[in-house]
Amino acid sequence: MNNPILHTTGMVFIYLGIGFDFFGVLGLVRLPDVYNRLQAATKCVTFGSAGILFGVFLIQGFNSFGFKALLGIVFIFLASPVAAHAIARAAHRARIKLADVTVVDQYEEDKELKN
């Protein structure tokens, strides 16, 4: 039988992860352009899924399933920001328009699109 404190803490992390996922989905629906939506989706995946996986690890403990959850967290933390950057850069190079309320375009200032 698992420790009830670890189980409760694990469930708290799972609920926090679900909360991050929920707010990330709201960001996907409400934000104005692809760049802002990508930022919301990246936060959603990184913190939401990692929170859920960490909660699963706390509940499962130090067995093969728990270690797989930890490996999933490491993979998410490494792959998600890199993928988001690559997608944002490709969208900018494809000249997908920024929202009208955008204040700074760092790629444009750095002459990133110069061919």
Backbone as XML, in Angstrom:
<?xml version="1.0"?>
<chain id="A" units="angstrom">
  <residue number="1" name="MET">
    <atom name="N" x="0.850" y="-1.187" z="0.000"/>
    <atom name="CA" x="0.000" y="0.000" z="0.000"/>
    <atom name="C" x="0.888" y="1.239" z="0.000"/>
  </residue>
  <residue number="2" name="ASN">
    <atom name="N" x="0.517" y="2.201" z="-0.818"/>
    <atom name="CA" x="1.284" y="3.433" z="-0.904"/>
    <atom name="C" x="1.077" y="4.308" z="0.320"/>
  </residue>
  <residue number="3" name="ASN">
    <atom name="N" x="2.045" y="5.146" z="0.548"/>
    <atom name="CA" x="1.967" y="6.140" z="1.603"/>
    <atom name="C" x="0.848" y="7.139" z="1.253"/>
  </residue>
  <residue number="4" name="PRO">
    <atom name="N" x="-0.093" y="7.391" z="2.163"/>
    <atom name="CA" x="-1.190" y="8.314" z="1.830"/>
    <atom name="C" x="-0.723" y="9.746" z="1.569"/>
  </residue>
  <residue number="5" name="ILE">
    <atom name="N" x="0.373" y="10.161" z="2.183"/>
    <atom name="CA" x="0.885" y="11.511" z="1.931"/>
    <atom name="C" x="1.435" y="11.606" z="0.513"/>
  </residue>
  <residue number="6" name="LEU">
    <atom name="N" x="2.167" y="10.573" z="0.081"/>
    <atom name="CA" x="2.674" y="10.567" z="-1.295"/>
    <atom name="C" x="1.516" y="10.501" z="-2.290"/>
  </residue>
  <residue number="7" name="HIS">
    <atom name="N" x="0.514" y="9.735" z="-1.979"/>
    <atom name="CA" x="-0.637" y="9.636" z="-2.866"/>
    <atom name="C" x="-1.349" y="10.983" z="-2.989"/>
  </residue>
  <residue number="8" name="THR">
    <atom name="N" x="-1.547" y="11.656" z="-1.876"/>
    <atom name="CA" x="-2.198" y="12.961" z="-1.896"/>
    <atom name="C" x="-1.345" y="13.986" z="-2.636"/>
  </residue>
  <residue number="9" name="THR">
    <atom name="N" x="-0.052" y="13.992" z="-2.381"/>
    <atom name="CA" x="0.848" y="14.910" z="-3.078"/>
    <atom name="C" x="0.855" y="14.613" z="-4.578"/>
  </residue>
  <residue number="10" name="GLY">
    <atom name="N" x="0.861" y="13.349" z="-4.930"/>
    <atom name="CA" x="0.804" y="12.975" z="-6.339"/>
    <atom name="C" x="-0.470" y="13.453" z="-7.008"/>
  </residue>
  <residue number="11" name="MET">
    <atom name="N" x="-1.588" y="13.319" z="-6.303"/>
    <atom name="CA" x="-2.854" y="13.795" z="-6.866"/>
    <atom name="C" x="-2.863" y="15.317" z="-7.011"/>
  </residue>
  <residue number="12" name="VAL">
    <atom name="N" x="-2.221" y="16.027" z="-6.076"/>
    <atom name="CA" x="-2.121" y="17.485" z="-6.197"/>
    <atom name="C" x="-1.343" y="17.850" z="-7.454"/>
  </residue>
  <residue number="13" name="PHE">
    <atom name="N" x="-0.231" y="17.159" z="-7.713"/>
    <atom name="CA" x="0.550" y="17.431" z="-8.927"/>
    <atom name="C" x="-0.251" y="17.092" z="-10.183"/>
  </residue>
  <residue number="14" name="ILE">
    <atom name="N" x="-1.006" y="16.022" z="-10.132"/>
    <atom name="CA" x="-1.839" y="15.657" z="-11.282"/>
    <atom name="C" x="-2.887" y="16.732" z="-11.534"/>
  </residue>
  <residue number="15" name="TYR">
    <atom name="N" x="-3.538" y="17.211" z="-10.480"/>
    <atom name="CA" x="-4.544" y="18.262" z="-10.651"/>
    <atom name="C" x="-3.914" y="19.572" z="-11.121"/>
  </residue>
  <residue number="16" name="LEU">
    <atom name="N" x="-2.724" y="19.893" z="-10.626"/>
    <atom name="CA" x="-2.031" y="21.089" z="-11.120"/>
    <atom name="C" x="-1.689" y="20.944" z="-12.603"/>
  </residue>
  <residue number="17" name="GLY">
    <atom name="N" x="-1.257" y="19.755" z="-13.003"/>
    <atom name="CA" x="-0.965" y="19.508" z="-14.414"/>
    <atom name="C" x="-2.206" y="19.637" z="-15.278"/>
  </residue>
  <residue number="18" name="ILE">
    <atom name="N" x="-3.323" y="19.122" z="-14.779"/>
    <atom name="CA" x="-4.576" y="19.263" z="-15.523"/>
    <atom name="C" x="-4.965" y="20.736" z="-15.613"/>
  </residue>
  <residue number="19" name="GLY">
    <atom name="N" x="-4.729" y="21.492" z="-14.539"/>
    <atom name="CA" x="-5.012" y="22.925" z="-14.574"/>
    <atom name="C" x="-4.168" y="23.648" z="-15.610"/>
  </residue>
  <residue number="20" name="PHE">
    <atom name="N" x="-2.872" y="23.332" z="-15.668"/>
    <atom name="CA" x="-2.014" y="23.936" z="-16.693"/>
    <atom name="C" x="-2.499" y="23.561" z="-18.084"/>
  </residue>
  <residue number="21" name="ASP">
    <atom name="N" x="-2.894" y="22.317" z="-18.273"/>
    <atom name="CA" x="-3.411" y="21.901" z="-19.576"/>
    <atom name="C" x="-4.682" y="22.672" z="-19.932"/>
  </residue>
  <residue number="22" name="PHE">
    <atom name="N" x="-5.552" y="22.857" z="-18.960"/>
    <atom name="CA" x="-6.795" y="23.594" z="-19.209"/>
    <atom name="C" x="-6.505" y="25.032" z="-19.630"/>
  </residue>
  <residue number="23" name="PHE">
    <atom name="N" x="-5.629" y="25.711" z="-18.891"/>
    <atom name="CA" x="-5.316" y="27.097" z="-19.246"/>
    <atom name="C" x="-4.541" y="27.187" z="-20.558"/>
  </residue>
  <residue number="24" name="GLY">
    <atom name="N" x="-3.766" y="26.164" z="-20.879"/>
    <atom name="CA" x="-3.102" y="26.145" z="-22.178"/>
    <atom name="C" x="-4.096" y="26.027" z="-23.316"/>
  </residue>
  <residue number="25" name="VAL">
    <atom name="N" x="-5.129" y="25.225" z="-23.127"/>
    <atom name="CA" x="-6.178" y="25.100" z="-24.149"/>
    <atom name="C" x="-6.932" y="26.422" z="-24.285"/>
  </residue>
  <residue number="26" name="LEU">
    <atom name="N" x="-7.199" y="27.089" z="-23.170"/>
    <atom name="CA" x="-7.823" y="28.421" z="-23.254"/>
    <atom name="C" x="-6.945" y="29.385" z="-24.041"/>
  </residue>
  <residue number="27" name="GLY">
    <atom name="N" x="-5.636" y="29.304" z="-23.833"/>
    <atom name="CA" x="-4.722" y="30.147" z="-24.589"/>
    <atom name="C" x="-4.753" y="29.844" z="-26.073"/>
  </residue>
  <residue number="28" name="LEU">
    <atom name="N" x="-4.884" y="28.564" z="-26.424"/>
    <atom name="CA" x="-4.979" y="28.200" z="-27.836"/>
    <atom name="C" x="-6.231" y="28.784" z="-28.478"/>
  </residue>
  <residue number="29" name="VAL">
    <atom name="N" x="-7.295" y="28.863" z="-27.725"/>
    <atom name="CA" x="-8.550" y="29.370" z="-28.270"/>
    <atom name="C" x="-8.564" y="30.901" z="-28.303"/>
  </residue>
  <residue number="30" name="ARG">
    <atom name="N" x="-8.007" y="31.552" z="-27.291"/>
    <atom name="CA" x="-8.202" y="32.986" z="-27.113"/>
    <atom name="C" x="-7.090" y="33.862" z="-27.672"/>
  </residue>
  <residue number="31" name="LEU">
    <atom name="N" x="-5.879" y="33.362" z="-27.800"/>
    <atom name="CA" x="-4.770" y="34.233" z="-28.198"/>
    <atom name="C" x="-4.829" y="34.560" z="-29.697"/>
  </residue>
  <residue number="32" name="PRO">
    <atom name="N" x="-4.266" y="35.710" z="-30.106"/>
    <atom name="CA" x="-4.548" y="36.252" z="-31.440"/>
    <atom name="C" x="-3.779" y="35.640" z="-32.614"/>
  </residue>
  <residue number="33" name="ASP">
    <atom name="N" x="-2.556" y="35.175" z="-32.425"/>
    <atom name="CA" x="-1.805" y="34.703" z="-33.590"/>
    <atom name="C" x="-1.070" y="33.402" z="-33.266"/>
  </residue>
  <residue number="34" name="VAL">
    <atom name="N" x="-0.417" y="32.869" z="-34.291"/>
    <atom name="CA" x="0.221" y="31.561" z="-34.157"/>
    <atom name="C" x="1.354" y="31.582" z="-33.124"/>
  </residue>
  <residue number="35" name="TYR">
    <atom name="N" x="2.035" y="32.682" z="-32.993"/>
    <atom name="CA" x="3.170" y="32.756" z="-32.070"/>
    <atom name="C" x="2.707" y="32.735" z="-30.617"/>
  </residue>
  <residue number="36" name="ASN">
    <atom name="N" x="1.675" y="33.486" z="-30.323"/>
    <atom name="CA" x="1.133" y="33.478" z="-28.964"/>
    <atom name="C" x="0.488" y="32.133" z="-28.640"/>
  </residue>
  <residue number="37" name="ARG">
    <atom name="N" x="-0.189" y="31.562" z="-29.609"/>
    <atom name="CA" x="-0.798" y="30.243" z="-29.391"/>
    <atom name="C" x="0.268" y="29.179" z="-29.181"/>
  </residue>
  <residue number="38" name="LEU">
    <atom name="N" x="1.356" y="29.294" z="-29.901"/>
    <atom name="CA" x="2.447" y="28.344" z="-29.726"/>
    <atom name="C" x="3.047" y="28.450" z="-28.336"/>
  </residue>
  <residue number="39" name="GLN">
    <atom name="N" x="3.157" y="29.668" z="-27.827"/>
    <atom name="CA" x="3.673" y="29.854" z="-26.464"/>
    <atom name="C" x="2.741" y="29.206" z="-25.447"/>
  </residue>
  <residue number="40" name="ALA">
    <atom name="N" x="1.437" y="29.386" z="-25.624"/>
    <atom name="CA" x="0.472" y="28.771" z="-24.706"/>
    <atom name="C" x="0.533" y="27.251" z="-24.794"/>
  </residue>
  <residue number="41" name="ALA">
    <atom name="N" x="0.646" y="26.735" z="-26.003"/>
    <atom name="CA" x="0.706" y="25.279" z="-26.166"/>
    <atom name="C" x="1.982" y="24.706" z="-25.563"/>
  </residue>
  <residue number="42" name="THR">
    <atom name="N" x="3.089" y="25.413" z="-25.687"/>
    <atom name="CA" x="4.349" y="24.935" z="-25.127"/>
    <atom name="C" x="4.292" y="24.890" z="-23.608"/>
  </residue>
  <residue number="43" name="LYS">
    <atom name="N" x="3.755" y="25.936" z="-23.002"/>
    <atom name="CA" x="3.611" y="25.933" z="-21.541"/>
    <atom name="C" x="2.672" y="24.823" z="-21.101"/>
  </residue>
  <residue number="44" name="CYS">
    <atom name="N" x="1.616" y="24.629" z="-21.864"/>
    <atom name="CA" x="0.642" y="23.591" z="-21.558"/>
    <atom name="C" x="1.308" y="22.221" z="-21.555"/>
  </residue>
  <residue number="45" name="VAL">
    <atom name="N" x="2.057" y="21.933" z="-22.584"/>
    <atom name="CA" x="2.704" y="20.624" z="-22.680"/>
    <atom name="C" x="3.789" y="20.480" z="-21.622"/>
  </residue>
  <residue number="46" name="THR">
    <atom name="N" x="4.616" y="21.504" z="-21.483"/>
    <atom name="CA" x="5.750" y="21.388" z="-20.576"/>
    <atom name="C" x="5.304" y="21.235" z="-19.132"/>
  </residue>
  <residue number="47" name="PHE">
    <atom name="N" x="4.540" y="22.178" z="-18.641"/>
    <atom name="CA" x="4.173" y="22.146" z="-17.226"/>
    <atom name="C" x="2.993" y="21.223" z="-16.950"/>
  </residue>
  <residue number="48" name="GLY">
    <atom name="N" x="2.030" y="21.177" z="-17.845"/>
    <atom name="CA" x="0.870" y="20.320" z="-17.631"/>
    <atom name="C" x="1.223" y="18.845" z="-17.662"/>
  </residue>
  <residue number="49" name="SER">
    <atom name="N" x="1.838" y="18.426" z="-18.745"/>
    <atom name="CA" x="2.173" y="17.005" z="-18.878"/>
    <atom name="C" x="3.250" y="16.583" z="-17.883"/>
  </residue>
  <residue number="50" name="ALA">
    <atom name="N" x="4.218" y="17.462" z="-17.647"/>
    <atom name="CA" x="5.254" y="17.130" z="-16.669"/>
    <atom name="C" x="4.663" y="17.034" z="-15.262"/>
  </residue>
  <residue number="51" name="GLY">
    <atom name="N" x="3.718" y="17.894" z="-14.933"/>
    <atom name="CA" x="3.058" y="17.805" z="-13.637"/>
    <atom name="C" x="2.280" y="16.517" z="-13.471"/>
  </residue>
  <residue number="52" name="ILE">
    <atom name="N" x="1.570" y="16.135" z="-14.515"/>
    <atom name="CA" x="0.828" y="14.879" z="-14.467"/>
    <atom name="C" x="1.784" y="13.703" z="-14.317"/>
  </residue>
  <residue number="53" name="LEU">
    <atom name="N" x="2.852" y="13.694" z="-15.092"/>
    <atom name="CA" x="3.815" y="12.596" z="-15.007"/>
    <atom name="C" x="4.519" y="12.552" z="-13.655"/>
  </residue>
  <residue number="54" name="PHE">
    <atom name="N" x="4.815" y="13.714" z="-13.079"/>
    <atom name="CA" x="5.447" y="13.726" z="-11.758"/>
    <atom name="C" x="4.474" y="13.208" z="-10.697"/>
  </residue>
  <residue number="55" name="GLY">
    <atom name="N" x="3.215" y="13.556" z="-10.815"/>
    <atom name="CA" x="2.212" y="13.012" z="-9.909"/>
    <atom name="C" x="2.103" y="11.505" z="-10.028"/>
  </residue>
  <residue number="56" name="VAL">
    <atom name="N" x="2.162" y="11.016" z="-11.253"/>
    <atom name="CA" x="2.144" y="9.560" z="-11.468"/>
    <atom name="C" x="3.368" y="8.922" z="-10.838"/>
  </residue>
  <residue number="57" name="PHE">
    <atom name="N" x="4.523" y="9.574" z="-10.976"/>
    <atom name="CA" x="5.736" y="9.041" z="-10.358"/>
    <atom name="C" x="5.590" y="8.967" z="-8.839"/>
  </residue>
  <residue number="58" name="LEU">
    <atom name="N" x="5.041" y="10.020" z="-8.236"/>
    <atom name="CA" x="4.876" y="10.006" z="-6.780"/>
    <atom name="C" x="3.921" y="8.900" z="-6.337"/>
  </residue>
  <residue number="59" name="ILE">
    <atom name="N" x="2.880" y="8.662" z="-7.097"/>
    <atom name="CA" x="1.917" y="7.624" z="-6.732"/>
    <atom name="C" x="2.506" y="6.235" z="-6.956"/>
  </residue>
  <residue number="60" name="GLN">
    <atom name="N" x="3.178" y="6.050" z="-8.092"/>
    <atom name="CA" x="3.711" y="4.722" z="-8.427"/>
    <atom name="C" x="4.955" y="4.370" z="-7.618"/>
  </residue>
  <residue number="61" name="GLY">
    <atom name="N" x="5.770" y="5.354" z="-7.327"/>
    <atom name="CA" x="6.984" y="5.083" z="-6.568"/>
    <atom name="C" x="8.142" y="4.693" z="-7.463"/>
  </residue>
  <residue number="62" name="PHE">
    <atom name="N" x="9.151" y="4.107" z="-6.826"/>
    <atom name="CA" x="10.389" y="3.752" z="-7.525"/>
    <atom name="C" x="10.276" y="2.367" z="-8.143"/>
  </residue>
  <residue number="63" name="ASN">
    <atom name="N" x="9.457" y="2.241" z="-9.154"/>
    <atom name="CA" x="9.403" y="1.003" z="-9.925"/>
    <atom name="C" x="9.589" y="1.356" z="-11.399"/>
  </residue>
  <residue number="64" name="SER">
    <atom name="N" x="9.438" y="0.385" z="-12.277"/>
    <atom name="CA" x="9.710" y="0.654" z="-13.692"/>
    <atom name="C" x="8.742" y="1.677" z="-14.266"/>
  </residue>
  <residue number="65" name="PHE">
    <atom name="N" x="7.495" y="1.654" z="-13.840"/>
    <atom name="CA" x="6.517" y="2.622" z="-14.334"/>
    <atom name="C" x="6.861" y="4.035" z="-13.869"/>
  </residue>
  <residue number="66" name="GLY">
    <atom name="N" x="7.280" y="4.174" z="-12.623"/>
    <atom name="CA" x="7.673" y="5.480" z="-12.102"/>
    <atom name="C" x="8.884" y="6.047" z="-12.817"/>
  </residue>
  <residue number="67" name="PHE">
    <atom name="N" x="9.858" y="5.181" z="-13.103"/>
    <atom name="CA" x="11.042" y="5.660" z="-13.818"/>
    <atom name="C" x="10.708" y="6.047" z="-15.256"/>
  </residue>
  <residue number="68" name="LYS">
    <atom name="N" x="9.749" y="5.362" z="-15.867"/>
    <atom name="CA" x="9.310" y="5.753" z="-17.208"/>
    <atom name="C" x="8.652" y="7.121" z="-17.176"/>
  </residue>
  <residue number="69" name="ALA">
    <atom name="N" x="7.916" y="7.406" z="-16.122"/>
    <atom name="CA" x="7.319" y="8.737" z="-15.975"/>
    <atom name="C" x="8.405" y="9.799" z="-15.846"/>
  </residue>
  <residue number="70" name="LEU">
    <atom name="N" x="9.444" y="9.514" z="-15.071"/>
    <atom name="CA" x="10.559" y="10.470" z="-14.948"/>
    <atom name="C" x="11.276" y="10.673" z="-16.280"/>
  </residue>
  <residue number="71" name="LEU">
    <atom name="N" x="11.466" y="9.598" z="-17.028"/>
    <atom name="CA" x="12.084" y="9.730" z="-18.352"/>
    <atom name="C" x="11.213" y="10.567" z="-19.279"/>
  </residue>
  <residue number="72" name="GLY">
    <atom name="N" x="9.903" y="10.415" z="-19.164"/>
    <atom name="CA" x="8.989" y="11.234" z="-19.951"/>
    <atom name="C" x="9.122" y="12.705" z="-19.616"/>
  </residue>
  <residue number="73" name="ILE">
    <atom name="N" x="9.289" y="13.016" z="-18.323"/>
    <atom name="CA" x="9.471" y="14.409" z="-17.900"/>
    <atom name="C" x="10.749" y="14.984" z="-18.494"/>
  </residue>
  <residue number="74" name="VAL">
    <atom name="N" x="11.834" y="14.232" z="-18.425"/>
    <atom name="CA" x="13.111" y="14.702" z="-18.975"/>
    <atom name="C" x="12.978" y="14.943" z="-20.477"/>
  </residue>
  <residue number="75" name="PHE">
    <atom name="N" x="12.340" y="14.008" z="-21.174"/>
    <atom name="CA" x="12.162" y="14.165" z="-22.610"/>
    <atom name="C" x="11.326" y="15.399" z="-22.935"/>
  </residue>
  <residue number="76" name="ILE">
    <atom name="N" x="10.251" y="15.621" z="-22.180"/>
    <atom name="CA" x="9.397" y="16.786" z="-22.419"/>
    <atom name="C" x="10.174" y="18.078" z="-22.185"/>
  </residue>
  <residue number="77" name="PHE">
    <atom name="N" x="10.944" y="18.137" z="-21.093"/>
    <atom name="CA" x="11.700" y="19.354" z="-20.799"/>
    <atom name="C" x="12.778" y="19.626" z="-21.847"/>
  </residue>
  <residue number="78" name="LEU">
    <atom name="N" x="13.303" y="18.596" z="-22.482"/>
    <atom name="CA" x="14.319" y="18.802" z="-23.511"/>
    <atom name="C" x="13.712" y="19.087" z="-24.887"/>
  </residue>
  <residue number="79" name="ALA">
    <atom name="N" x="12.659" y="18.378" z="-25.234"/>
    <atom name="CA" x="12.137" y="18.449" z="-26.597"/>
    <atom name="C" x="11.132" y="19.569" z="-26.818"/>
  </residue>
  <residue number="80" name="SER">
    <atom name="N" x="10.321" y="19.884" z="-25.851"/>
    <atom name="CA" x="9.244" y="20.851" z="-26.061"/>
    <atom name="C" x="9.745" y="22.259" z="-26.381"/>
  </residue>
  <residue number="81" name="PRO">
    <atom name="N" x="10.688" y="22.824" z="-25.642"/>
    <atom name="CA" x="11.159" y="24.170" z="-26.011"/>
    <atom name="C" x="11.880" y="24.207" z="-27.359"/>
  </residue>
  <residue number="82" name="VAL">
    <atom name="N" x="12.622" y="23.168" z="-27.669"/>
    <atom name="CA" x="13.341" y="23.123" z="-28.950"/>
    <atom name="C" x="12.341" y="23.043" z="-30.107"/>
  </residue>
  <residue number="83" name="ALA">
    <atom name="N" x="11.326" y="22.210" z="-29.962"/>
    <atom name="CA" x="10.316" y="22.086" z="-31.012"/>
    <atom name="C" x="9.541" y="23.389" z="-31.183"/>
  </residue>
  <residue number="84" name="ALA">
    <atom name="N" x="9.195" y="24.035" z="-30.083"/>
    <atom name="CA" x="8.453" y="25.299" z="-30.171"/>
    <atom name="C" x="9.288" y="26.370" z="-30.869"/>
  </residue>
  <residue number="85" name="HIS">
    <atom name="N" x="10.574" y="26.421" z="-30.561"/>
    <atom name="CA" x="11.443" y="27.403" z="-31.217"/>
    <atom name="C" x="11.530" y="27.117" z="-32.715"/>
  </residue>
  <residue number="86" name="ALA">
    <atom name="N" x="11.672" y="25.863" z="-33.080"/>
    <atom name="CA" x="11.772" y="25.508" z="-34.495"/>
    <atom name="C" x="10.488" y="25.854" z="-35.247"/>
  </residue>
  <residue number="87" name="ILE">
    <atom name="N" x="9.344" y="25.592" z="-34.634"/>
    <atom name="CA" x="8.065" y="25.905" z="-35.277"/>
    <atom name="C" x="7.893" y="27.415" z="-35.412"/>
  </residue>
  <residue number="88" name="ALA">
    <atom name="N" x="8.233" y="28.167" z="-34.363"/>
    <atom name="CA" x="8.100" y="29.625" z="-34.421"/>
    <atom name="C" x="9.030" y="30.220" z="-35.470"/>
  </residue>
  <residue number="89" name="ARG">
    <atom name="N" x="10.225" y="29.716" z="-35.549"/>
    <atom name="CA" x="11.177" y="30.229" z="-36.550"/>
    <atom name="C" x="10.700" y="29.912" z="-37.962"/>
  </residue>
  <residue number="90" name="ALA">
    <atom name="N" x="10.181" y="28.700" z="-38.154"/>
    <atom name="CA" x="9.663" y="28.333" z="-39.475"/>
    <atom name="C" x="8.447" y="29.181" z="-39.846"/>
  </residue>
  <residue number="91" name="ALA">
    <atom name="N" x="7.591" y="29.463" z="-38.876"/>
    <atom name="CA" x="6.427" y="30.313" z="-39.148"/>
    <atom name="C" x="6.880" y="31.729" z="-39.510"/>
  </residue>
  <residue number="92" name="HIS">
    <atom name="N" x="7.891" y="32.220" z="-38.837"/>
    <atom name="CA" x="8.383" y="33.564" z="-39.144"/>
    <atom name="C" x="9.049" y="33.607" z="-40.510"/>
  </residue>
  <residue number="93" name="ARG">
    <atom name="N" x="9.798" y="32.589" z="-40.832"/>
    <atom name="CA" x="10.444" y="32.535" z="-42.147"/>
    <atom name="C" x="9.416" y="32.382" z="-43.267"/>
  </residue>
  <residue number="94" name="ALA">
    <atom name="N" x="8.274" y="31.764" z="-42.952"/>
    <atom name="CA" x="7.192" y="31.654" z="-43.931"/>
    <atom name="C" x="6.366" y="32.938" z="-43.992"/>
  </residue>
  <residue number="95" name="ARG">
    <atom name="N" x="6.777" y="33.935" z="-43.238"/>
    <atom name="CA" x="6.154" y="35.255" z="-43.187"/>
    <atom name="C" x="4.695" y="35.202" z="-42.733"/>
  </residue>
  <residue number="96" name="ILE">
    <atom name="N" x="4.425" y="34.350" z="-41.772"/>
    <atom name="CA" x="3.096" y="34.342" z="-41.157"/>
    <atom name="C" x="2.992" y="35.589" z="-40.299"/>
  </residue>
  <residue number="97" name="LYS">
    <atom name="N" x="1.931" y="36.338" z="-40.537"/>
    <atom name="CA" x="1.780" y="37.664" z="-39.938"/>
    <atom name="C" x="1.622" y="37.587" z="-38.421"/>
  </residue>
  <residue number="98" name="LEU">
    <atom name="N" x="2.266" y="38.539" z="-37.745"/>
    <atom name="CA" x="2.096" y="38.672" z="-36.307"/>
    <atom name="C" x="0.795" y="39.412" z="-36.020"/>
  </residue>
  <residue number="99" name="ALA">
    <atom name="N" x="0.322" y="39.314" z="-34.804"/>
    <atom name="CA" x="-0.887" y="40.028" z="-34.408"/>
    <atom name="C" x="-0.632" y="41.529" z="-34.458"/>
  </residue>
  <residue number="100" name="ASP">
    <atom name="N" x="-1.692" y="42.287" z="-34.624"/>
    <atom name="CA" x="-1.556" y="43.746" z="-34.695"/>
    <atom name="C" x="-1.067" y="44.343" z="-33.387"/>
  </residue>
  <residue number="101" name="VAL">
    <atom name="N" x="-1.279" y="43.657" z="-32.280"/>
    <atom name="CA" x="-0.884" y="44.173" z="-30.966"/>
    <atom name="C" x="0.550" y="43.798" z="-30.598"/>
  </residue>
  <residue number="102" name="THR">
    <atom name="N" x="1.264" y="43.131" z="-31.490"/>
    <atom name="CA" x="2.634" y="42.723" z="-31.215"/>
    <atom name="C" x="3.525" y="43.950" z="-31.082"/>
  </residue>
  <residue number="103" name="VAL">
    <atom name="N" x="4.331" y="43.975" z="-30.038"/>
    <atom name="CA" x="5.169" y="45.137" z="-29.745"/>
    <atom name="C" x="6.565" y="44.981" z="-30.351"/>
  </residue>
  <residue number="104" name="VAL">
    <atom name="N" x="7.164" y="43.791" z="-30.232"/>
    <atom name="CA" x="8.544" y="43.580" z="-30.653"/>
    <atom name="C" x="8.609" y="42.358" z="-31.565"/>
  </residue>
  <residue number="105" name="ASP">
    <atom name="N" x="9.379" y="42.488" z="-32.635"/>
    <atom name="CA" x="9.667" y="41.356" z="-33.512"/>
    <atom name="C" x="11.185" y="41.192" z="-33.549"/>
  </residue>
  <residue number="106" name="GLN">
    <atom name="N" x="11.711" y="40.385" z="-32.646"/>
    <atom name="CA" x="13.156" y="40.250" z="-32.491"/>
    <atom name="C" x="13.810" y="39.633" z="-33.728"/>
  </residue>
  <residue number="107" name="TYR">
    <atom name="N" x="13.109" y="38.696" z="-34.376"/>
    <atom name="CA" x="13.676" y="38.112" z="-35.595"/>
    <atom name="C" x="13.853" y="39.186" z="-36.667"/>
  </residue>
  <residue number="108" name="GLU">
    <atom name="N" x="12.870" y="40.053" z="-36.825"/>
    <atom name="CA" x="12.954" y="41.100" z="-37.836"/>
    <atom name="C" x="14.061" y="42.102" z="-37.493"/>
  </residue>
  <residue number="109" name="GLU">
    <atom name="N" x="14.202" y="42.421" z="-36.207"/>
    <atom name="CA" x="15.261" y="43.343" z="-35.790"/>
    <atom name="C" x="16.641" y="42.760" z="-36.043"/>
  </residue>
  <residue number="110" name="ASP">
    <atom name="N" x="16.768" y="41.441" z="-35.933"/>
    <atom name="CA" x="18.059" y="40.790" z="-36.157"/>
    <atom name="C" x="18.293" y="40.446" z="-37.628"/>
  </residue>
  <residue number="111" name="LYS">
    <atom name="N" x="17.390" y="40.884" z="-38.485"/>
    <atom name="CA" x="17.480" y="40.593" z="-39.933"/>
    <atom name="C" x="17.541" y="39.095" z="-40.192"/>
  </residue>
  <residue number="112" name="GLU">
    <atom name="N" x="16.709" y="38.350" z="-39.482"/>
    <atom name="CA" x="16.674" y="36.890" z="-39.611"/>
    <atom name="C" x="16.191" y="36.457" z="-40.985"/>
  </residue>
  <residue number="113" name="LEU">
    <atom name="N" x="15.303" y="37.232" z="-41.597"/>
    <atom name="CA" x="14.692" y="36.814" z="-42.849"/>
    <atom name="C" x="15.516" y="37.166" z="-44.076"/>
  </residue>
  <residue number="114" name="LYS">
    <atom name="N" x="16.673" y="37.707" z="-43.893"/>
    <atom name="CA" x="17.533" y="38.078" z="-45.019"/>
    <atom name="C" x="17.966" y="36.807" z="-45.757"/>
  </residue>
  <residue number="115" name="ASN">
    <atom name="N" x="17.671" y="36.738" z="-47.030"/>
    <atom name="CA" x="18.006" y="35.524" z="-47.796"/>
    <atom name="C" x="19.194" y="35.744" z="-48.686"/>
  </residue>
</chain>
